[in-house]
C-alpha cells in the first residue's frame, strides 16, 4: 500500500535554529516523487520542495532542504535558520507514477511553532 | 499567489443541497486536481482531469462529480450534501499529467448546516 507517515503531530523550534520534520513513505513503485507543502493558518497550500526517486542529490530550495534516504524510505524536511513566519502545518506528500495520474498522497502533517 | 483561482472562498449551505465549486488553473497548466481536507480524513485526493479528460479517480463519492471545460477551468459538483461533507476543497494544477509540481488554489471552505 502507498502511504506517507509523519510521526510528529507538533514541534517547537527556537527562532534562528534549524529544525527537521520527519517523513517516511511506503511504495513498491520504483518511480515516485516526494513533495513538501506548507499550510499557514490562512489555509493555502504552498509548495516548498520536490525530490524525485532517481535524483542523486538531495533537493534544496533556499532555507529548505530535503534529506532523502532511499534505503530507509525517508524524506525529511530541514528548515535552516527558522523564522517566525515558518510557523505553520507542514505536509509531506508522494506521487506515484503508473496509471494513477499525478495524484498526491499526503501525510497527516506536522504543526511547527517557531518561538521568538 | 500560486496563480490558481478558486471561487467561492466560503460557502454555507444546508443538508440535501447541491453546490458547484469552480477552479481556474495556472496559465498553461493542463492538469487539474481536486482534493478534500477535513479534520478526520486529512487531505484526500478526489479526482484529476488532464486536458478535458478524466485521468485518475480517488475516493470521490458518487454524489460528487467534476468536469474540465475546453478553456481548462474545472468545476466540482457536490449534491445531496451531508454534514460530513463540510471541508476545505482545494483545486491544484500542474503543467502535465504527472511529473510536475502541483500548485494549489486558496481553497473553498464548505460548511453544511
Interface residues (C-beta under 8 A of the other chain):
Chain A: X33 X35 X37 X43 X44 X45 X46 X47 X50 X91 X93 X95 X97 X99 X100 X101 X102 X103 X104 X105 X106 X107 X108 X109
Chain B: X2 X31 X33 X35 X42 X43 X44 X45 X48 X50 X55 X56 X58 X88 X90 X92 X94 X96 X97 X98 X99 X100 X101 X102 X103 X104 X105 X106 X107 X109
